[in-house]
Amino acid sequence: QVQLVESGGGLVQPGGSLRLSCVASRSIFSMYVMGWYRQAPGKQRELVATITRGGSVGYADSVKGRFTISRDTAQNTVYLQMNSLKPEDTAVYYCHPINSDTWGQGTQITVSS
């Protein structure tokens, strides 16, 4: 089973930026649509960005224009560039091969002044 390790989280002020990374233990991008999800305290996990096997991207309305998903196939890594962060972006962020059973441990993002 593939392992996923997310990193890049932290505390950032409103309006700031962070880049998250998700490294997979083996090549999976040709098999799965990759997604970034987030879960805020007391809320359901939500999908915020996807990148297909062909490289097409999609975003939740709440992050469109601020977040960018990308990948480096050679490094088995998917990224989430997050700009203009808002307090409501505070959550644990996870990457996930959609329709798989695999989740990483997540990385905490806290947006606060």
Backbone bond lengths (Angstrom), bond angles and torsions (degrees), N, CA, C in turn:
res aa  C-N    CA-C-N  psi(-1)  N-CA   C-N-CA  omega(-1)  CA-C   N-CA-C  phi
1 Q - - - 1.446 - - 1.523 108.99 -
2 V 1.330 115.32 139.84 1.452 119.37 -178.42 1.525 110.08 -70.43
3 Q 1.320 116.44 144.57 1.460 122.99 174.55 1.522 108.33 -106.13
4 L 1.328 115.46 144.47 1.457 121.65 179.54 1.521 109.14 -125.18
5 V 1.321 116.70 136.12 1.460 121.04 178.33 1.520 108.52 -129.48
6 E 1.339 114.95 114.60 1.460 120.68 177.32 1.526 109.73 -93.01
7 S 1.318 115.64 148.78 1.459 120.96 176.50 1.521 109.34 -154.13
8 G 1.335 115.43 169.84 1.455 120.61 175.95 1.512 114.77 106.48
9 G 1.327 116.58 -2.02 1.450 119.07 -179.71 1.514 112.74 -74.29
10 G 1.323 114.26 174.22 1.453 119.31 178.68 1.510 112.15 161.40
11 L 1.318 114.21 -167.90 1.452 122.32 177.98 1.516 109.14 -98.94
12 V 1.317 116.59 130.37 1.455 121.07 -178.57 1.525 108.65 -141.35
13 Q 1.314 115.65 148.68 1.457 120.02 177.91 1.524 110.85 -77.44
14 P 1.315 117.43 154.54 1.472 119.64 174.57 1.528 110.53 -54.06
15 G 1.320 114.48 137.80 1.455 120.65 -176.45 1.513 113.85 89.96
16 G 1.313 116.95 -9.69 1.462 120.98 -178.52 1.516 112.71 -81.18
17 S 1.334 114.43 -176.94 1.465 121.76 -176.70 1.518 110.24 -133.08
18 L 1.318 114.66 152.50 1.456 123.20 172.16 1.517 108.28 -146.45
19 R 1.321 115.46 153.89 1.459 120.03 171.68 1.521 108.94 -122.99
20 L 1.307 114.63 122.84 1.460 121.10 176.82 1.522 109.46 -94.38
21 S 1.324 114.36 147.44 1.467 121.29 175.70 1.518 108.94 -124.70
22 C 1.296 115.50 147.29 1.468 122.17 174.97 1.518 107.09 -135.77
23 V 1.324 115.11 112.94 1.459 120.93 -179.15 1.519 109.10 -101.39
24 A 1.318 115.58 128.50 1.463 121.35 176.93 1.532 109.63 -97.24
25 S 1.330 115.37 147.44 1.460 119.86 -175.65 1.526 112.82 -73.71
26 R 1.331 115.88 -13.17 1.463 119.28 176.02 1.513 107.86 -155.46
27 S 1.303 115.86 172.51 1.459 121.35 -177.01 1.524 110.36 -70.33
28 I 1.323 116.01 119.62 1.468 119.81 -179.62 1.527 112.71 -130.95
29 F 1.330 117.13 -8.28 1.452 119.05 -171.69 1.522 112.86 -66.35
30 S 1.322 117.54 -23.58 1.459 120.14 178.59 1.523 111.36 -78.84
31 M 1.339 116.31 -10.68 1.467 120.25 -176.05 1.518 112.87 -106.35
32 Y 1.348 116.99 -26.32 1.451 119.82 -170.34 1.514 111.88 -131.57
33 V 1.312 114.24 149.62 1.455 120.71 159.10 1.525 106.68 -75.15
34 M 1.318 117.57 129.82 1.453 121.39 -179.61 1.522 109.64 -98.50
35 G 1.312 114.38 139.25 1.456 118.86 179.73 1.512 111.69 -128.55
36 W 1.313 115.70 149.45 1.456 122.50 166.36 1.535 107.06 -105.35
37 Y 1.307 115.10 129.21 1.450 122.68 178.52 1.530 108.42 -118.82
38 R 1.319 114.62 163.48 1.460 118.30 172.01 1.525 109.27 -143.46
39 Q 1.317 113.94 153.82 1.459 120.28 177.69 1.511 109.09 -138.42
40 A 1.313 114.88 116.43 1.457 121.52 176.72 1.524 109.15 -90.57
41 P 1.317 118.05 156.88 1.468 120.58 -179.75 1.523 111.53 -55.47
42 G 1.317 115.35 129.07 1.453 120.48 177.19 1.511 114.88 77.06
43 K 1.332 116.78 5.81 1.461 119.70 -178.85 1.525 110.46 -121.81
44 Q 1.321 115.07 161.81 1.462 120.14 176.77 1.522 110.65 -75.30
45 R 1.300 114.35 153.38 1.460 119.87 175.75 1.515 108.64 -65.66
46 E 1.332 116.81 136.35 1.462 120.66 -178.96 1.523 110.33 -127.99
47 L 1.322 114.22 148.50 1.456 121.65 178.03 1.522 108.24 -84.18
48 V 1.338 116.90 128.81 1.464 119.05 -178.94 1.519 113.21 -112.26
49 A 1.333 118.18 -27.15 1.457 119.40 -178.25 1.527 109.62 -157.90
50 T 1.329 115.04 147.43 1.462 120.77 176.93 1.520 110.09 -135.61
51 I 1.333 114.11 154.92 1.456 120.86 171.21 1.516 107.13 -139.05
52 T 1.329 115.65 126.34 1.453 120.47 -175.28 1.521 111.23 -82.43
53 R 1.320 115.43 174.43 1.458 120.51 177.23 1.529 110.94 -61.30
54 G 1.325 115.76 -29.84 1.458 119.99 178.93 1.512 114.21 -87.15
55 G 1.354 115.91 -4.66 1.454 119.36 176.95 1.513 114.88 97.59
56 S 1.328 118.18 2.73 1.463 120.03 176.12 1.518 109.15 -72.93
57 V 1.326 115.36 143.04 1.464 119.77 -176.10 1.523 110.68 -118.33
58 G 1.326 114.33 156.47 1.455 120.95 177.03 1.514 109.82 -147.30
59 Y 1.328 115.85 153.86 1.462 120.67 -175.17 1.519 111.19 -139.81
60 A 1.330 114.27 149.78 1.453 119.62 168.83 1.524 108.63 -68.29
61 D 1.318 115.89 149.81 1.461 119.51 -179.20 1.527 112.20 -57.87
62 S 1.319 115.82 -31.78 1.459 120.47 -175.95 1.525 113.33 -68.63
63 V 1.333 117.27 -18.15 1.471 119.50 -177.56 1.522 112.25 -120.80
64 K 1.308 117.60 -4.39 1.457 121.58 -176.94 1.531 110.23 -58.89
65 G 1.324 114.66 133.26 1.454 119.73 -178.67 1.517 114.12 87.20
66 R 1.329 117.42 -11.72 1.464 121.21 -179.34 1.531 111.77 -116.53
67 F 1.325 117.59 -33.95 1.463 122.28 -177.63 1.521 109.56 -107.66
68 T 1.333 115.35 147.23 1.453 121.27 176.89 1.520 109.15 -134.54
69 I 1.330 115.83 124.42 1.468 121.18 176.13 1.520 108.36 -97.36
70 S 1.321 116.06 141.27 1.466 120.89 177.75 1.524 107.87 -152.64
71 R 1.308 116.20 174.61 1.465 119.08 179.92 1.521 109.75 -149.74
72 D 1.322 113.69 157.15 1.460 122.85 172.81 1.520 105.44 -123.36
73 T 1.302 115.80 100.65 1.459 120.73 -174.70 1.529 111.66 -62.32
74 A 1.311 117.02 -38.39 1.467 120.40 -178.50 1.523 111.22 -64.34
75 Q 1.329 116.65 -29.70 1.460 121.73 -179.02 1.523 112.28 -98.96
76 N 1.326 117.10 3.25 1.475 121.35 -177.87 1.526 111.18 51.79
77 T 1.311 116.47 41.37 1.456 121.56 -174.02 1.524 110.98 -127.07
78 V 1.311 115.19 136.99 1.457 121.31 173.05 1.522 107.06 -117.12
79 Y 1.314 116.06 141.92 1.461 122.37 -175.14 1.523 110.98 -118.40
80 L 1.314 114.82 157.51 1.461 121.24 169.53 1.524 107.38 -135.48
81 Q 1.324 115.31 106.15 1.459 121.05 175.12 1.518 107.91 -85.90
82 M 1.324 115.70 123.52 1.457 120.83 -176.23 1.522 108.86 -119.51
83 N 1.323 116.00 117.34 1.460 122.39 179.35 1.520 109.79 -116.62
84 S 1.322 115.09 164.59 1.471 121.28 178.21 1.525 111.58 48.95
85 L 1.310 114.94 48.00 1.464 119.86 -175.39 1.515 112.19 -64.67
86 K 1.317 114.68 145.58 1.462 122.78 -178.65 1.532 109.18 -120.70
87 P 1.320 117.77 157.35 1.468 118.62 177.08 1.523 112.95 -55.64
88 E 1.317 117.22 -31.88 1.470 119.56 179.85 1.521 113.45 -72.50
89 D 1.311 117.76 -5.60 1.467 121.22 173.21 1.532 111.61 -83.03
90 T 1.313 116.77 -6.51 1.464 120.50 178.67 1.519 110.77 -60.68
91 A 1.321 115.85 124.06 1.469 121.18 -176.87 1.525 108.30 -178.76
92 V 1.320 114.67 171.90 1.459 120.83 166.07 1.525 106.95 -90.76
93 Y 1.318 116.00 129.67 1.460 122.11 -177.29 1.533 109.76 -105.90
94 Y 1.323 114.56 136.18 1.448 122.07 -178.22 1.526 109.89 -128.83
95 C 1.321 116.21 146.28 1.458 118.78 166.38 1.523 107.82 -102.58
96 H 1.326 115.55 154.78 1.465 119.76 -172.01 1.514 109.81 -159.31
97 P 1.314 116.92 126.65 1.470 119.74 170.47 1.523 107.69 -73.36
98 I 1.312 116.53 112.63 1.461 120.36 -172.84 1.516 110.44 -62.02
99 N 1.327 114.44 137.49 1.473 124.06 -176.10 1.520 112.90 73.41
100 S 1.310 117.38 15.04 1.460 121.21 170.46 1.521 109.34 -107.37
101 D 1.319 115.55 175.39 1.465 120.75 177.32 1.522 112.05 -99.81
102 T 1.306 117.26 7.73 1.461 121.99 -169.84 1.520 112.36 -97.76
103 W 1.325 114.78 129.50 1.458 122.39 173.41 1.526 108.38 -132.80
104 G 1.313 115.65 146.66 1.451 120.03 171.61 1.515 110.08 -83.08
105 Q 1.342 114.77 -173.95 1.454 119.53 -178.46 1.525 112.51 -82.26
106 G 1.315 116.22 -14.57 1.459 121.19 179.68 1.514 112.31 87.12
107 T 1.315 115.15 161.81 1.466 121.29 176.78 1.523 107.69 -137.46
108 Q 1.328 115.44 133.98 1.467 121.45 -173.96 1.519 110.66 -83.46
109 I 1.325 115.41 130.82 1.459 122.51 171.52 1.522 107.60 -115.77
110 T 1.317 115.81 125.98 1.459 120.91 175.94 1.521 108.41 -124.30
111 V 1.323 115.38 120.83 1.462 121.14 179.78 1.530 107.70 -109.36
112 S 1.305 114.77 109.65 1.460 119.56 -174.52 1.515 109.81 -158.38
113 S 1.322 115.21 147.95 1.459 119.93 175.03 1.532 110.30 -93.88
